[in-house]
Each structure stands twice: as structure tokens, then as C-alpha cells.
């Protein structure tokens, strides 16, 4: 019947989303917006979005989608994932997601809404770096022997801010 499509587990739908994000056939933007809205509406389910493998493809879209609006849609989904969730923040930083987000922030050709979404995501990532100060001190030597992800990120935010000031 009509309900069959909805009877499948959420994980199946999320895997389909990941497949669409990776295929790059022009349907990525609505899927990224769907993921953003889902994460906003159901924050307790965000871990399933991450487990399905969405973070890498979303970062890939921010880095190299053909349209600024699609980059922005992906950044807005990442912003929702990063909001108030330390595990998701670390997952985004582990993929070096801050780099394409920072590039989008300073891209004058991108739509202002896309740049704002990238700013939101960086702000949510930075909130974690601030909150996690004591935990990152304890974990620092486990991460890579020297600088923790949150320290690397703090330096990165400073450099993006200075680039923004120069581009005004």
C-alpha cells in the first residue's frame, strides 16, 4: 500500500541520501536541505545521520559542488549536525571540514546565505572547541601527539577572521 515506503527503517532512507549526495547528479541540494531540516526537527536522531556516512559527502559538496547554493545547503546540514554535539563536531574536524567551510565564508562569488551557513557551522564547531577545552587537554596526546583538533581549529578560525577583515 501507500504506507510501504514509510515502513522501511530510517537507516535505509539515510543510506539513500548518502548515495544521492555522492552521485552528484543534481539532486544533492534538496537532499542536503532535507538532512538539515531532519536534524533540526529530530536532534536525537542526528547520530543516525552521521552513522549512515553523511558527513564526508556533505563536506565534499561544500568543497566542490558546482553551485554556491548547494555548497550552502551542505554547510547548513553540517551546521545542524555540529550544533551542541561534541561527537559530531569531532567527526567534522576529523574530515578537516573546517577548510572548505572557511573557503566558502570568504568566497565573494557565493550567495550570502551560503556564506552565512558556513559561518553558522564554523561557529558551532568553535563552540565545541571552547566547551571542550578541559576534555581536549586530557585527550591531546591521544589525538596526534601535539595539537588537538580543537587547537588546530582555533588557529584556523583566527586565520579565517583575519582573511574576512582584509576582504571587507
Secondary structure, DSSP 4 states (H G I P E B T S, - for coil): -TTHHHHS-HHHHHHHHHHHHHH-SS-HHHHHHHHHHHHHH-GGGHHHHHHTTHHHHHHHHHHH-SSHHHHHHHHHHHHHHHTT-HHHHHHHHHTTHHHHHHHHHT-TTS-HHHHHHHHHHHHHHHHHHHHTHHHHHHHHHHHTSS--HHHHHHHHHHHHHHHHHHH-
